[in-house]
């Protein structure tokens, strides 16, 4: 088993400003997304010009931050930290201390992509299929930051790769998610989009696989405040991810039910 390193959640300080690993993970996510989308935009047949990528990244970054924080506030703080929130409501804006909801961030990105598509007179799924593979590096960096922060642990286990944290051997569920939702999903989506794919198919595959991976990890992850919704194993993370699996499967079905070579859209 591996002893948890005594990480400092603060990477470095500049005067009174403390720069946290969690904040750095978001910066790395936006940089990786920008570089990836620039690379995709330069490929032949790209539906989005390289000059438009900066606008797209700005929209999506804003959607991630606003949606992720609102989702966390509504789904967690209101239920479990309401007295503290009422006493200090400005803590809603303390995003650098952590506390972001992936599902809220995803909704924020969907809204951002819809606004971008409308402004550029593009179909929504042209934009969504273009962006989807480059969400995955961000998932990797943020989950690694969760591990550094010593949060979102898995259950007690005796597997050889367990991480001993505060005297207990635990599943490093943050690293499982970094591996599956970040690295594995990236290695599936990016090569898969090297060929033209029908509209909706890339987005559908992203939603389907993310939901499956997240539900799988939820079985070994300790739920928020150790609360199970039903059956002694159903968690909120599962409930939020099940619609992603269903919607992703529906998108894939619709995409491949009526594809023709002439209508395939380069992803």
C-alpha positions in Angstrom: 0.0 0.0 0.0 1.0 3.6 -0.6 1.2 6.3 2.1 -0.5 9.5 1.0 2.1 12.2 0.5 1.7 15.2 2.7 0.7 17.5 -0.1 0.2 21.2 0.5 -3.0 22.3 -1.3 -1.3 25.7 -1.9 1.2 25.4 -4.7 3.0 28.7 -4.0 2.3 32.2 -2.6 2.9 35.6 -4.1 2.7 38.1 -1.3 -0.8 37.7 0.2 -2.1 35.7 -2.7 -2.1 31.9 -2.3 -2.1 29.9 -5.6 -3.8 26.6 -5.0 -3.3 23.4 -7.0 -7.1 23.3 -7.6 -6.9 26.7 -9.4 -3.9 25.6 -11.3 -5.8 22.5 -12.5 -8.4 24.7 -14.1 -5.8 26.9 -15.8 -4.1 23.8 -17.2 -7.6 22.6 -18.3 -8.3 25.7 -20.3 -4.8 25.8 -21.8 -5.1 22.1 -22.9 -8.6 22.8 -24.3 -7.4 25.8 -26.2 -4.4 24.0 -27.7 -6.5 21.0 -28.7 -9.2 23.0 -30.3 -6.7 25.1 -32.2 -5.2 21.9 -33.5 -8.6 20.5 -34.5 -9.6 23.8 -36.1 -6.6 23.7 -38.5 -7.5 20.3 -39.8 -9.1 20.1 -43.3 -12.9 20.3 -43.2 -13.1 21.8 -39.7 -16.5 23.4 -39.1 -14.9 26.1 -36.9 -12.1 28.4 -38.0 -9.0 28.8 -35.9 -9.7 32.5 -35.4 -13.0 31.5 -33.6 -11.4 29.1 -31.1 -10.4 31.8 -28.6 -14.1 33.0 -28.4 -15.2 29.4 -28.1 -12.8 28.7 -25.2 -13.9 31.9 -23.5 -17.5 30.9 -23.7 -16.8 27.3 -22.4 -14.5 28.5 -19.6 -17.1 30.8 -18.4 -19.7 28.1 -18.6 -17.5 25.7 -16.6 -16.8 28.1 -13.8 -20.3 29.6 -13.5 -22.2 26.3 -14.0 -19.9 24.2 -11.9 -20.1 26.6 -9.0 -23.8 27.1 -9.2 -24.3 23.4 -9.4 -22.1 22.8 -6.3 -24.0 25.6 -4.3 -27.4 24.2 -5.3 -26.6 20.5 -4.9 -24.3 20.6 -1.9 -24.0 23.8 0.0 -27.7 24.5 0.2 -28.4 21.0 1.6 -25.4 20.5 3.9 -23.8 23.9 4.6 -26.8 26.2 4.7 -26.1 27.9 8.1 -22.5 28.6 7.0 -23.7 29.9 3.6 -26.3 32.2 5.2 -23.7 33.5 7.6 -21.1 34.2 4.8 -22.9 34.2 1.4 -19.8 35.6 -0.3 -18.2 32.2 0.0 -20.2 31.3 -3.1 -17.5 33.0 -5.1 -14.6 31.2 -3.4 -14.0 28.9 -6.3 -10.2 28.7 -5.6 -11.0 26.7 -2.5 -12.6 23.9 -4.4 -16.3 23.0 -4.6 -17.3 22.6 -8.2 -19.9 20.2 -9.6 -19.0 18.4 -12.9 -22.7 18.0 -13.8 -23.3 21.7 -13.1 -20.2 22.6 -15.2 -21.5 20.4 -18.0 -24.8 22.2 -18.1 -22.9 25.5 -18.1 -20.8 24.4 -21.0 -23.9 23.2 -22.9 -25.4 26.7 -22.5 -22.1 28.3 -23.5 -21.9 26.2 -26.6 -25.5 27.0 -27.5 -24.8 30.7 -27.2 -21.6 30.4 -29.3 -23.4 28.4 -32.0 -26.2 30.9 -32.2 -23.8 33.8 -32.5 -21.8 32.0 -35.3 -24.9 30.6 -37.1 -23.8 27.0 -36.5 -25.8 24.0 -35.5 -25.4 23.1 -31.8 -24.0 19.6 -32.3 -21.4 20.9 -34.8 -20.0 22.9 -31.9 -20.6 20.2 -29.2 -18.9 17.4 -31.3 -16.0 19.8 -31.9 -15.5 20.5 -28.2 -16.3 17.1 -26.5 -12.9 15.4 -26.8 -11.1 18.4 -25.4 -13.2 18.4 -22.2 -11.3 15.3 -21.1 -7.9 16.8 -20.3 -9.7 19.1 -17.9 -11.3 16.2 -16.1 -7.9 14.6 -15.7 -6.2 17.7 -14.2 -9.1 18.5 -11.8 -9.3 14.9 -10.5 -5.5 14.9 -9.9 -6.0 18.2 -7.9 -8.8 16.5 -5.9 -6.2 13.8 -5.0 -3.6 16.5 -4.0 -6.2 18.2 -1.8 -7.0 14.9 -0.1 -10.7 15.0 -1.0 -13.4 12.7 -2.6 -11.8 9.5 -1.4 -12.9 6.0 -2.1 -13.9 3.3 0.4 -11.7 1.3 2.7 -10.0 -1.5 0.8 -7.2 -4.0 0.9 -6.2 -3.8 -2.8 -2.4 -3.5 -3.2 -2.6 0.0 -4.7 -4.7 1.4 -1.8 -3.6 4.8 -0.5 -3.3 5.1 3.3 -4.9 8.4 4.3 -5.2 9.3 8.0 -4.5 5.7 9.0 -7.0 4.0 6.6 -6.3 2.2 3.3 -8.6 3.8 0.7 -9.4 3.4 -2.9 -7.9 6.5 -4.7 -11.1 7.1 -6.5 -9.9 10.5 -7.6 -7.2 8.8 -9.6 -9.6 6.2 -11.0 -11.7 9.1 -12.3 -8.6 10.9 -13.7 -7.6 7.7 -15.5 -11.0 6.8 -16.8 -12.8 10.1 -17.4 -9.6 11.9 -18.4 -7.0 9.7 -20.0 -9.0 6.7 -21.3 -11.9 8.8 -22.6 -9.3 11.1 -24.3 -7.5 8.1 -25.9 -10.9 6.9 -27.2 -12.4 10.1 -28.5 -9.4 11.9 -30.1 -8.4 9.0 -32.4 -12.1 8.2 -33.1 -12.7 11.7 -34.4 -9.8 11.5 -36.8 -12.4 10.4 -39.4 -15.7 12.2 -40.3 -18.5 11.2 -38.0 -22.2 11.9 -38.2 -23.5 14.9 -36.2 -24.3 14.0 -32.5 -22.1 10.9 -32.5 -19.1 12.4 -30.8 -21.2 14.1 -28.1 -23.2 10.9 -27.6 -20.1 8.8 -27.2 -18.7 11.3 -24.7 -21.9 11.3 -22.6 -22.3 7.6 -22.7 -18.7 6.7 -21.7 -18.4 9.4 -19.1 -21.6 8.3 -17.5 -20.5 4.6 -17.5 -17.1 5.4 -16.0 -18.5 7.7 -13.3 -21.2 5.2 -12.3 -18.5 2.5 -12.1 -16.3 4.6 -9.8 -19.2 5.5 -7.6 -19.4 1.9 -6.4 -16.0 2.4 -4.7 -16.2 6.1 -3.9 -17.6 7.4 -0.6 -20.7 9.5 -1.4 -21.1 13.1 -0.3 -21.5 13.1 3.5 -21.7 9.3 3.2 -25.3 9.4 2.3 -26.8 6.7 0.0 -30.1 7.5 -1.6 -31.4 3.9 -1.8 -30.4 0.2 -1.7 -27.3 0.9 0.3 -25.3 1.7 -2.8 -27.2 4.3 -5.0 -25.5 7.7 -4.8 -26.3 11.1 -6.1 -23.4 10.8 -8.6 -25.1 7.7 -10.1 -28.4 9.5 -10.3 -26.9 12.5 -12.1 -24.9 10.2 -14.5 -27.7 7.8 -15.5 -29.4 10.4 -17.7 -26.0 11.0 -19.4 -25.8 7.3 -20.3 -29.3 7.3 -21.6 -29.1 10.6 -23.5 -25.7 9.6 -24.9 -27.0 6.3 -26.2 -30.0 8.0 -27.8 -27.7 10.5 -29.6 -25.6 7.7 -30.9 -28.7 5.8 -32.1 -30.1 8.9 -33.9 -26.7 9.7 -35.4 -26.1 6.3 -36.9 -29.7 5.5 -37.8 -29.7 7.8 -40.8 -26.0 8.6 -41.7 -24.9 9.0 -45.3 -21.3 9.7 -46.4 -22.4 13.0 -47.9 -23.8 14.2 -44.5 -21.0 13.1 -42.3 -19.5 16.0 -40.5 -15.8 16.1 -39.7 -15.4 15.9 -35.9 
